[in-house]
Amino acid sequence: MILEPLPVSTRLTHGEGIENYATRHARRNGTSVEQIENALREAGIMPKSRARRHPERLQAWRQLGRLHDRVFDQRLSIGGHPVIERVLCLRCGNGNPRIGRIPAIGWVCVAHRRWIGRNQLDIRQLPELVAAERRFRSTLVSRQIHIGTPAMQAASECASAGIALSTLEERAARAGRHEHEMLIYPETVNIARLITRPAFKDRIQNPAYPAEQRRDRIANEMARVLIPTGESHRRRAAQRIENTLRRLSRRDIEWLI
């Protein structure tokens, strides 16, 4: 059965989930999701099932919002890892919070030059974050890496361990605040690209080398990504990264996927 759209239209933000959209759309039309869905169930249009992602429920809200047939089809997991549901860029939503899943986007809204982590911040003074986001989208997404994967978690922890304090301080001064995950994002992306590179994975997974030797090699490779020059600084960074790798190993984080 074809449903007539609700009188007042509601613009869907890219990646927005059905729960967030349905709540906003119902509110704009002076009602609630519960009232609409109860009426549709009584009319036999919507199934009795309360499953939030039931195909008929998704289709009903597409029709009520005059939306494309493929919206709300976001993948819940990629490569065996859940896609994180999060607050999307507030600027994209005209200041209104929208929640959804967009695995093809990292922690930066390129269009509005905003960090879209726990706190959303203007990053116009940190162009390296936008450059890192472009690398994330051009390389890591094709490798099925998204922000919820162990590879990104491991990369973030290793970047945090090895990055130079002077780099953090300089970026924090430009940003006007110290948001740690934001400040290490370029290094996080670079390390994630390194450890998910097929040739790199093949090389360090060679069973001919003992685990300790392979971990040492990984730490040194990461240190070169973080600190291009300065051998002594690089050695200290490699040691901190190696300690982090040991900790990740004890936590059973399988990041070489």
C-alpha positions as CSV (number, residue, x, y, z in Angstrom):
1,M,0.0,0.0,0.0
2,I,1.2,3.5,-0.9
3,L,1.1,5.9,2.0
4,E,0.6,9.6,1.5
5,P,3.5,11.7,2.9
6,L,2.9,13.7,6.0
7,P,1.9,17.3,5.3
8,V,5.0,19.0,6.6
9,S,8.2,17.7,4.9
10,T,11.4,17.1,6.8
11,R,14.8,17.1,5.1
12,L,16.9,14.0,5.7
13,T,20.6,14.5,6.5
14,H,23.0,12.1,4.7
15,G,23.6,9.1,7.0
16,E,20.8,9.9,9.4
17,G,19.2,6.9,11.0
18,I,15.5,6.1,11.0
19,E,14.9,6.7,14.7
20,N,16.3,10.2,14.6
21,Y,14.5,11.1,11.3
22,A,11.1,9.6,12.4
23,T,11.2,11.5,15.6
24,R,11.9,14.8,13.9
25,H,9.4,14.2,11.1
26,A,6.6,13.3,13.5
27,R,7.4,16.3,15.7
28,R,7.3,18.7,12.7
29,N,3.8,17.3,12.0
30,G,2.5,17.8,15.5
31,T,2.5,14.2,16.6
32,S,4.8,11.4,17.7
33,V,6.3,8.3,16.3
34,E,4.3,6.1,18.6
35,Q,1.0,7.7,17.6
36,I,1.8,7.3,13.9
37,E,2.9,3.7,14.2
38,N,0.0,2.7,16.4
39,A,-2.4,4.1,13.8
40,L,-0.6,2.3,11.0
41,R,-0.7,-1.0,12.9
42,E,-4.4,-0.7,13.6
43,A,-5.0,-0.1,9.9
44,G,-2.9,-3.2,9.1
45,I,-0.4,-1.2,7.2
46,M,2.5,-1.8,9.5
47,P,3.3,-5.2,11.0
48,K,2.8,-6.0,14.7
49,S,6.5,-6.6,15.0
50,R,8.3,-4.0,17.1
51,A,11.6,-4.6,15.3
52,R,13.1,-1.1,14.8
53,R,14.5,-2.1,11.4
54,H,11.7,-4.2,10.1
55,P,11.6,-3.7,6.3
56,E,7.9,-2.7,6.3
57,R,8.6,-0.1,9.0
58,L,11.5,1.3,7.0
59,Q,9.4,1.5,3.9
60,A,6.5,3.2,5.7
61,W,8.7,6.0,7.0
62,R,10.2,6.4,3.5
63,Q,6.8,7.0,2.1
64,L,5.7,9.3,5.0
65,G,8.8,11.4,4.3
66,R,8.7,11.1,0.5
67,L,12.2,9.6,0.6
68,H,14.2,7.5,-1.8
69,D,13.8,3.7,-1.5
70,R,17.4,3.2,-0.5
71,V,17.5,5.5,2.6
72,F,17.9,3.8,6.0
73,D,19.8,1.0,4.3
74,Q,23.0,1.8,6.2
75,R,25.2,-1.2,6.9
76,L,25.4,-2.0,10.6
77,S,28.8,-3.6,10.3
78,I,31.6,-3.8,7.8
79,G,34.4,-6.4,7.9
80,G,32.8,-7.9,11.0
81,H,33.1,-4.7,13.0
82,P,30.0,-2.6,14.0
83,V,29.6,0.8,12.3
84,I,29.4,3.4,15.1
85,E,26.2,5.4,15.4
86,R,27.1,8.9,16.3
87,V,26.0,12.6,16.2
88,L,26.6,13.9,12.6
89,C,27.9,17.3,11.7
90,L,25.7,20.0,13.3
91,R,26.3,22.4,10.4
92,C,25.1,19.8,7.9
93,G,21.9,19.6,10.0
94,N,21.5,23.4,10.3
95,G,22.3,23.2,14.0
96,N,19.9,20.3,14.9
97,P,21.5,17.1,16.2
98,R,21.1,14.2,13.9
99,I,22.2,10.7,14.7
100,G,23.3,8.1,12.1
101,R,26.0,5.9,10.6
102,I,28.3,7.0,7.8
103,P,31.2,4.6,7.5
104,A,32.7,6.5,4.6
105,I,33.4,9.5,6.7
106,G,36.0,9.7,9.5
107,W,36.0,12.4,12.2
108,V,36.0,15.4,10.0
109,C,33.3,17.1,8.0
110,V,35.3,18.4,5.0
111,A,32.4,20.6,3.7
112,H,32.2,22.7,6.9
113,R,35.8,22.2,8.2
114,R,34.5,20.7,11.5
115,W,35.7,18.0,13.9
116,I,32.7,15.8,14.5
117,G,34.0,13.8,17.5
118,R,32.6,13.9,21.0
119,N,32.8,17.7,20.9
120,Q,32.2,19.4,17.5
121,L,34.8,22.1,16.8
122,D,35.8,24.4,14.0
123,I,39.1,23.3,12.6
124,R,39.8,26.0,10.0
125,Q,43.1,26.6,11.7
126,L,44.1,22.9,11.4
127,P,44.1,22.2,7.6
128,E,46.2,19.1,8.2
129,L,43.0,17.5,9.7
130,V,41.1,18.1,6.5
131,A,44.0,16.6,4.5
132,A,44.0,13.6,6.8
133,E,40.3,13.1,6.3
134,R,40.7,13.1,2.6
135,R,43.4,10.4,3.0
136,F,41.0,8.4,5.2
137,R,38.3,8.5,2.6
138,S,40.5,7.8,-0.4
139,T,42.5,5.0,1.1
140,L,41.1,3.5,4.2
141,V,37.5,3.3,3.2
142,S,38.3,1.1,0.2
143,R,40.1,-1.3,2.7
144,Q,36.9,-1.6,4.7
145,I,38.3,0.5,7.5
146,H,36.0,2.8,9.4
147,I,36.2,4.6,12.7
148,G,34.9,1.7,14.6
149,T,37.5,-0.8,13.5
150,P,40.4,-2.1,15.7
151,A,42.9,-0.8,13.1
152,M,41.7,2.8,13.8
153,Q,41.7,2.2,17.6
154,A,45.3,0.7,17.5
155,A,46.5,3.6,15.2
156,S,45.1,6.2,17.6
157,E,46.7,4.6,20.6
158,C,50.1,4.3,18.9
159,A,49.9,7.8,17.6
160,S,49.1,9.1,21.1
161,A,52.1,7.2,22.4
162,G,54.6,8.3,19.8
163,I,53.7,11.8,18.7
164,A,56.0,14.6,19.8
165,L,54.7,16.9,22.6
166,S,55.8,19.9,20.6
167,T,53.4,18.9,17.8
168,L,50.5,18.6,20.2
169,E,51.3,22.0,21.8
170,E,51.6,23.8,18.4
171,R,48.3,22.4,17.1
172,A,46.5,23.1,20.4
173,A,47.7,26.7,20.2
174,R,46.3,27.1,16.7
175,A,43.0,25.3,17.6
176,G,42.6,27.3,20.9
177,R,42.0,24.1,22.9
178,H,43.5,20.7,23.7
179,E,41.2,18.0,22.2
180,H,43.6,15.1,22.2
181,E,41.9,12.8,19.7
182,M,41.5,15.7,17.3
183,L,45.1,16.8,17.6
184,I,46.5,13.3,16.8
185,Y,44.1,12.6,13.9
186,P,46.6,13.1,11.1
187,E,49.0,10.7,12.7
188,T,46.2,8.2,13.4
189,V,45.2,8.2,9.8
190,N,48.8,7.8,8.6
191,I,49.4,4.9,10.9
192,A,46.1,3.2,10.0
193,R,47.1,3.5,6.3
194,L,50.5,1.9,7.1
195,I,49.3,-1.1,9.1
196,T,46.5,-1.9,6.7
197,R,48.7,-1.7,3.6
198,P,48.7,-5.2,2.1
199,A,52.4,-5.3,1.4
200,F,53.1,-4.2,5.0
201,K,50.8,-6.8,6.5
202,D,52.4,-9.5,4.4
203,R,55.8,-8.5,5.5
204,I,55.3,-8.3,9.2
205,Q,53.1,-11.3,9.4
206,N,55.9,-13.5,8.1
207,P,56.1,-16.5,10.6
208,A,59.8,-16.8,9.9
209,Y,60.3,-13.9,12.3
210,P,59.6,-14.2,16.1
211,A,56.7,-12.2,17.4
212,E,59.1,-9.9,19.4
213,Q,61.1,-9.0,16.3
214,R,57.9,-8.3,14.3
215,R,56.6,-6.0,17.0
216,D,59.8,-4.2,17.1
217,R,59.7,-3.7,13.3
218,I,56.2,-2.4,13.5
219,A,57.1,0.1,16.2
220,N,60.0,1.4,14.2
221,E,57.9,1.7,11.0
222,M,55.3,3.7,13.0
223,A,57.9,5.9,14.5
224,R,59.1,6.9,11.0
225,V,55.6,7.9,10.1
226,L,55.3,10.1,13.2
227,I,58.8,11.5,13.3
228,P,60.4,11.9,9.8
229,T,63.7,13.2,11.2
230,G,65.7,13.0,14.4
231,E,67.0,9.5,15.0
232,S,67.1,9.8,18.9
233,H,63.5,11.2,19.0
234,R,62.4,8.4,16.7
235,R,64.0,5.7,18.9
236,R,62.2,7.0,22.0
237,A,58.9,7.1,20.1
238,A,59.4,3.5,18.9
239,Q,59.9,2.4,22.4
240,R,56.7,4.0,23.6
241,I,54.9,2.5,20.6
242,E,56.2,-0.9,21.3
243,N,54.9,-0.7,24.9
244,T,51.5,0.3,23.4
245,L,51.6,-2.7,21.0
246,R,52.2,-5.0,24.0
247,R,49.3,-3.5,25.8
248,L,47.1,-3.9,22.8
249,S,48.2,-7.5,22.4
250,R,47.2,-8.3,26.0
251,R,43.8,-6.8,25.3
252,D,43.4,-9.2,22.3
253,I,42.8,-6.3,19.9
254,E,43.2,-8.0,16.5
255,W,44.0,-4.9,14.4
256,L,45.8,-6.6,11.5
257,I,42.7,-7.2,9.5
